[in-house]
Amino acid sequence: RLMMIAPIPEALRGPIERGEIGGRTVQLTESGTVETVRYEPSPLAADQVRVRTVRSTISSGTEMTFYGKSATNAYLHKHWNEELRLFGPGTASMAYPLVIGYRASGEVIESASPSVPVGARIYGSWRHTELVSLPADVARAQSLPDGLSWDDGVDVAQMGPICVNAAAYGEDEHDGAPAVVFGAGVVGLLTAQVVRATGADPVYVVDRLPSRLAIASSIGFEPIDASDANLDVAATLKR
């Protein structure tokens, strides 16, 4: 439901003032309901850009732990100790209303930086909100290439860094050598492409589902069908 809210909830004052929330915004309430409210966006700071969200994707895992009357997320029930990086007793680290977010893509509609023009397409990780302010250097680094759609952008926003990290932790040992990726889902196929782009050859992709293996093969990877009970996957890869 859409409503106008004049007062700014204390829990959201900081994010709104920093430009992280603006315009129509989805928020969760303590009663377990989901509502759409409208917050006046804060003025754009120097060397920032304002992005209008075009796509915003819900996490079916972490985000859903904040949802409903029986929300289980630990931040709602325990205090996060940043020094120890552990949850412990004390005041809960998060309070309602909650404006959460996962991955998104959008278009620059206002710019205070000559290096990021209005109309630029951006991907990133921000809340389920209509308007968000980003530093210009972040917007430049997260420019969505022309060949990718808004839907592609929300996948790159969250899964792209995960896949790049998978290759980066290899510390270039895969450069010029074979590599194996287990799982030909979205993350697996993106990881395989990053590994190949950073020097691995050939790249084997292991899965049990024919449809996934067909996609892997169609984009130039060596598929390994792990559903075959007579196939020793480890020995096959070693040979």
C-alpha positions in Angstrom: 0.0 0.0 0.0 1.2 3.5 -0.8 1.1 6.2 1.9 2.8 9.5 2.7 4.8 9.7 5.8 5.8 13.1 7.1 8.1 12.2 10.1 11.3 10.4 9.5 11.7 7.2 11.7 14.7 7.5 13.9 16.0 4.2 12.5 16.1 5.6 9.0 17.3 9.1 9.7 20.9 8.4 8.9 20.4 6.5 5.7 17.9 9.2 4.4 20.3 12.1 5.3 23.1 10.3 3.5 20.9 9.8 0.4 20.7 6.1 0.6 16.9 6.2 0.7 14.6 8.5 -1.3 11.3 8.6 -3.1 9.1 5.5 -3.0 10.6 3.0 -0.7 9.6 -0.6 0.4 9.9 -1.1 4.2 9.1 -3.9 6.7 7.2 -3.1 9.9 7.3 -4.7 13.3 3.9 -6.2 12.7 5.3 -8.2 9.8 3.6 -6.2 7.0 5.3 -4.8 3.9 4.5 -1.2 2.9 5.5 1.3 0.4 6.2 4.8 1.7 7.6 8.0 0.2 10.6 9.8 1.7 11.8 13.2 0.5 15.3 12.7 -1.0 18.1 14.6 0.6 20.0 17.2 -1.4 22.7 15.9 -3.7 26.2 16.3 -2.2 29.2 17.5 -4.2 30.6 14.8 -6.5 27.6 12.6 -6.1 25.0 11.3 -8.6 21.4 10.4 -8.0 20.2 7.1 -9.5 16.6 6.2 -10.2 16.1 2.4 -9.6 14.9 0.5 -12.6 15.4 -3.0 -11.2 15.6 -4.1 -7.6 15.8 -7.8 -6.8 14.8 -9.6 -3.5 17.2 -12.0 -1.9 15.3 -15.3 -1.4 17.7 -16.1 1.5 19.0 -13.4 3.8 16.4 -10.8 3.1 13.5 -13.1 3.9 14.9 -13.6 7.4 13.7 -10.0 8.1 10.2 -10.7 6.9 7.1 -11.5 9.0 6.1 -11.5 12.6 8.5 -14.3 13.4 11.5 -12.8 11.6 14.6 -14.8 12.6 17.5 -12.5 11.6 20.0 -12.2 14.4 20.4 -8.5 14.0 16.8 -8.1 15.2 17.3 -10.0 18.4 21.0 -9.6 19.4 23.7 -7.0 19.5 26.5 -7.2 16.9 29.9 -6.7 18.5 32.0 -5.2 15.7 35.3 -5.7 17.6 34.8 -9.4 18.2 32.6 -9.8 15.0 30.2 -11.9 17.0 26.5 -11.6 18.1 26.0 -11.2 21.8 23.5 -9.9 24.4 22.4 -6.3 24.5 20.3 -3.9 22.4 19.4 -5.3 19.0 21.5 -3.9 16.3 18.6 -3.2 13.9 15.2 -1.7 14.6 11.9 -1.3 12.6 11.0 0.0 10.2 13.5 -1.8 8.0 14.5 -0.8 4.5 16.6 -3.7 3.2 18.2 -4.2 -0.1 20.2 -6.7 -2.1 21.1 -5.8 -5.7 19.8 -3.3 -8.2 20.4 -1.4 -11.4 19.3 2.1 -12.4 19.8 5.3 -14.4 21.5 8.5 -13.3 18.9 11.3 -13.3 20.9 14.0 -11.5 24.7 14.5 -11.4 27.0 16.8 -9.5 30.0 15.3 -11.3 31.1 16.1 -14.8 32.5 12.6 -15.2 29.1 10.9 -14.8 26.4 12.2 -17.1 22.7 12.1 -16.7 21.4 9.0 -18.4 24.4 6.8 -17.4 23.3 3.2 -16.5 24.6 1.9 -13.1 24.5 -1.4 -11.3 25.1 -1.9 -7.6 23.9 -3.0 -4.2 21.4 -0.6 -2.6 18.1 -0.7 -0.8 14.6 -1.3 -2.4 14.1 2.4 -2.9 13.3 4.6 -5.9 16.2 7.1 -5.5 19.7 6.6 -4.2 22.8 8.9 -4.1 26.2 7.4 -5.0 29.7 8.8 -5.0 30.7 9.6 -8.6 33.7 7.2 -8.4 31.4 4.4 -7.4 29.0 5.1 -10.2 31.9 5.2 -12.7 33.3 1.9 -11.5 29.8 0.3 -11.7 28.8 1.5 -15.1 26.5 -1.0 -16.9 27.9 -1.9 -20.3 25.6 -1.2 -23.3 25.4 -4.9 -24.2 23.8 -5.8 -20.9 20.1 -5.4 -19.9 18.8 -4.0 -16.6 18.1 -7.6 -15.5 21.8 -8.5 -16.3 22.8 -5.5 -14.2 21.1 -6.8 -11.0 22.9 -10.2 -11.5 26.3 -8.5 -12.0 25.7 -6.3 -8.9 25.6 -9.1 -6.4 27.0 -12.2 -8.1 29.7 -10.5 -10.2 31.9 -9.6 -7.2 31.5 -13.1 -5.8 32.7 -14.6 -9.0 35.6 -12.2 -9.4 36.7 -13.0 -5.9 36.7 -16.7 -6.7 39.2 -16.1 -9.4 41.2 -13.5 -7.5 41.8 -15.9 -4.6 43.5 -18.2 -7.1 46.3 -15.6 -7.2 46.8 -16.1 -11.0 47.8 -19.8 -10.6 45.1 -20.6 -13.2 46.7 -18.3 -15.8 47.7 -20.6 -18.7 46.5 -23.7 -16.9 43.3 -25.9 -16.8 40.6 -24.9 -14.3 37.5 -26.7 -13.0 34.3 -25.1 -11.9 31.8 -27.3 -10.0 28.2 -26.3 -10.7 26.8 -24.7 -13.8 24.3 -22.4 -12.2 24.4 -18.6 -12.5 27.4 -18.2 -10.2 29.2 -21.2 -11.7 28.9 -20.0 -15.2 29.8 -16.4 -14.4 32.9 -17.7 -12.4 33.9 -19.9 -15.4 33.8 -16.8 -17.6 35.9 -14.8 -15.2 38.4 -17.6 -14.8 38.7 -18.0 -18.6 39.0 -14.2 -19.1 41.9 -14.1 -16.7 43.9 -16.8 -18.4 42.6 -20.3 -17.7 42.5 -22.8 -20.6 40.7 -25.1 -20.9 37.9 -24.6 -18.4 35.9 -27.7 -17.3 32.4 -27.2 -15.9 30.9 -30.0 -13.8 27.1 -30.5 -13.3 24.4 -33.1 -13.2 21.7 -31.2 -15.1 21.7 -31.5 -19.0 20.2 -28.1 -19.5 23.0 -26.4 -17.5 25.7 -28.4 -19.2 24.2 -27.4 -22.6 24.6 -23.8 -21.7 28.2 -24.4 -20.5 29.0 -26.1 -23.8 27.4 -23.4 -25.9 29.7 -20.7 -24.5 32.8 -22.7 -25.0 33.4 -24.7 -21.8 34.2 -28.4 -21.5 31.1 -30.0 -19.9 31.5 -32.9 -17.4 28.3 -34.8 -16.7 28.4 -35.8 -13.1 25.0 -37.6 -13.3 26.7 -40.6 -15.0 27.1 -43.2 -12.2 29.8 -45.0 -14.2 31.9 -41.9 -14.5 34.6 -41.1 -12.0 34.6 -37.3 -12.2 37.9 -36.8 -10.3 39.8 -39.4 -12.3 38.4 -38.0 -15.6 39.5 -34.5 -14.7 42.9 -35.7 -13.6 43.4 -37.6 -16.9 
